[in-house]
Amino acid sequence: MFQSIDFLHTKKNNKEIAVYTETNKGFTVITNFGCDCNCPYCITKHHPILQNAITDKSKIDWEYLEKCISESDAPTINLSGGGDPFYNWKDNLDFYEKVYQLALKYNKKLDIHTRILPDDMSLIQKFRKIALSVEMNDKKAIERLKEMLPEIEKTTKLRVINVLNERMTKEDCLDYIQKMHEIGVKQVTFRQMFGNKKAYENFIKIKDLIDIPGVLFLPDGEYHNYYFTTNNKLYPYFFGFAEEERKEWMKKYEEIEQTCG
């Protein structure tokens, strides 16, 4: 599950940081165009709403999606997954353009959470911010980011995301931050893993040990309303309509191996 971070002002290192909260929610469009199966964890495979359904663009209810966007107070529309919203991006340019036009119509910005950097700058320029998931030892992804970052930052903000697992240490996190800073990345977020009990506890242990400008530790939570393109329904929780459903699936994910394949 990918989540955007913006728009509630909090203090860190005497600077204001803007974040969504559970009472000041963003708006996310969930797609499932597929994925590249490189995540060391996967929240999608067992997801009760997605049920591995693929987004069929011909069946998206654009009229209802527009209604939901128009009624949202969130200043951004966030694209997320599901699979990766930039998976097979060349085949989905029409989708990105439609969402972009809706964002313009209702004076909103467009964000995306992805593991993929398209080489089409005209597409990247549609987005206010890219939240890019980069694994610690993914040398290929880090090198590609290093090459593309200067051009991306001419028009689009970028931050990297790393989901903190049960094995990562404070030293691992510091090493990751250093790698990102060395290639020019200014914003780094460590995300608390959903469900996995040991990873959950490890996040709590590490988050207060690191206080570096531009580095954020994001606790697990419901920061958005979610429009699923796979069934054209809007949910207040990523796992359904009620908090009880989220708690039920969080418990189940303690026992589920969150890996792709």
N, C-alpha and C positions, 0 to 999 in steps of 0.2 A: 504494500500500500504506500503510495507516494503522497506527501502532503506539502503544501506551500506554507511559507512563513512570512507573514506581513501584518502590519496595520494595528496592533495594539502596542502603545509605547511603553517600554519597560527600561529599567536602568541596568547597564553592565559596563564596568570600567568607566563610570561617570558619563557614559554616552547613551543616547536613546536608541533602542532597537525596536522595530515594529513587528509584532507577531499576531497571528490570529489566535483566538482562544475558544474555549468551548461555549462561551456565551456571545462571542463576537465572531461568527463563523464566516469562512470563505465559501466559495462556490466552485466545486470540482466536477468536471465532466469525465466520467470513467469510460475508457475505451478498452477493447480487447482485440487489437489487430494481430496479435501474436507476440512472441518474444524471442530473444536470441538464446535463451536457456543458459545464461552465464551467471545468474545469481547464485550465491552460496546458500541462499534461503529463498523460500517462495511462499507468499501469503495468498497467492491466487489459486493455486492448484486445488485447494480444498474449500474455496470460498462458496458460501451457501447461496449467494445471489448470482454470481457469475456462472457457477457450475460448468466452467470451461467453455461457456458460450462465446462465440466470436462475433464481434460487431459487424452487422450487415448494414452498410451505409444506405442501401435502398430502403431499409425499414426504420431508419431513424425518424422520429416524429419531430421534425424541425419546428413545427408550430408550437408544440408543447414545450420543447426545449427553450425556444425564444421566450415564451411566457414565464418560465422559471427564471431565466436570466433577468428578464425585465423586473421581476418581483424581488430579486436578491439585492440586498444592501451592500454586498461585497464589492469593492472597487476593482477586483480582478476576476477573470475566469481562468481556472487552472485545469490543464489537461493532464490526466494521469491514467494509471492502469490498476487492474487488468494486466494485460501484457504491457509491452512498452508502447506508448502513444506514438513514438517515432519509428516503430517497426514497419518495414516495407513502406517507408515514408513517400517514396516516389509514386506509389499507387494510391496515396491518400491525400494528395495535394488539394483536391477539391474539398475534402473535409476540413482541413486546416483553414482554407480560405473562407468557408462558410462560417466557421466559428469566429474567425478574425473579423468578418464583417458584422457579426452580431455584437462583438466586443466594441467595435467602433460605433455602432448604432446606439448603444446604451452607455457610451462614454466610459468604458471599462478597458483595462489592460489585459493582455493575454500572457499567462505563464505556463510553463510545462515542466514536468518532472520525468526524466528519461535517463537512459544509459547510452543513448546514441546521439552522436553529433553529425547531422547531415552536412554534406559539402555544398549545399545550396544556401548561400548567404541571404538570398531574397526571402527564403522561408524562415531562417533564423531571425531576420529582422522584424518579423511579425510579432515576436515575443518580447515582452518587457524584461522577463527574467527566465533563465534556464536553471533548474535545479538538477544537477548532473550527478548521478550515482556512480562513484568510482571506487573500486575495491583497492585495498591497500597494496596488493602485489600485482595489480593489473598493469604491467609495464606498457603494453600496447595502448591502452586507454589513456594512460598518463602522458605518453609521448604525443598521441593525437591531440589531446587537450592543449599541451604545450604549443604545438604548431598552430592551432586554430584560435587560441585565446586572444591574441592581439587584434585579430580581425573581428571576432565576436564582440569584444568589449567596445568597439566603435559605436555600436547601436544597442547592445543587449547586455544586461547584467548577468553574471553567472556565479553560482555558488556550488560547491561540491557537497555531496551527502555520503556519509558512511554509516551503515546500520551497525551499531555496536553489539558484537556477539559476546558469548560467555567467556571466550578465550582472550579477548583483547585486554591489554594492560595499559596503565597510564603511559608507559614508555612507548607502546605501540601507537597510541593516539598522538603523542608528541612527535614521533617519527613521521606519521602521516601528515600532520600539520606542516612540518618542515618541508616535506616533499611538495606539498601544494604551494607553499609560499615560494619555494625555489623556482617554480614555473610561472609564478605571477598571480596565483589564485588568492583573493583577499578574504573570501568568505567560506568558512568550513562549518558544516553542521554534523554532529553525531546524533543519530536518531536511536531512540530506545526501541528495541525489537518487540513486536507484539507477541504476547503469549508465552514465549520461551522464558521460563522462570529463572534459570541461571543467568541468561543474558539480561533480563530485567533487573536482577539484583546487582549484576556487574555494572550496569549503567549508573545505578544509584550510588555505587561505591566510587566510581571514577569522576562523575560529573562535577563534584566540588573540589577536585584536586587540580583542575586546569582552569586558569583565568587569563585568557589571551584575547586581545582585541580582534574582533571578527570571527571568533570561534564560539559557537552556540551548541549547547546540549539540549535537544528537544525531547521532552518526556512524551511517552505514548499518550494519545488522547484523540478526541473527536473535534477537529478544528474546522471541519467543512460540512456543508450539505453536498450530497453526492447524487449526480444524475447519471444513471447507468444507461449507456447507449445500447446495451444488449437486451434490455426489456422496456426502455423508455419510462422508467420510474425514478422519482426523486426520493431519496432517503436521508433522514437526519443523522443516521449512523452508517458507517461503512459496512456493517454487518446486518443492517435491517432498520426497522422502524422504532425500536425500543432499546433502552439501555440494558434491559435484561438479556436481549439477544446478543449484545456485544459481550456481556459478562460470560454468557454461556459459551460463546465461541473462543473467548480468551482462555477459558478453562480447557477447552478441547485442544487449543493450539499448544498447551503445555505438553501434550502427549504426542502431537503430530510432528514428524520430522519435516522441517521447512527447507527442503532442498528441491531443486529442479530435477527433471528426468523421470 
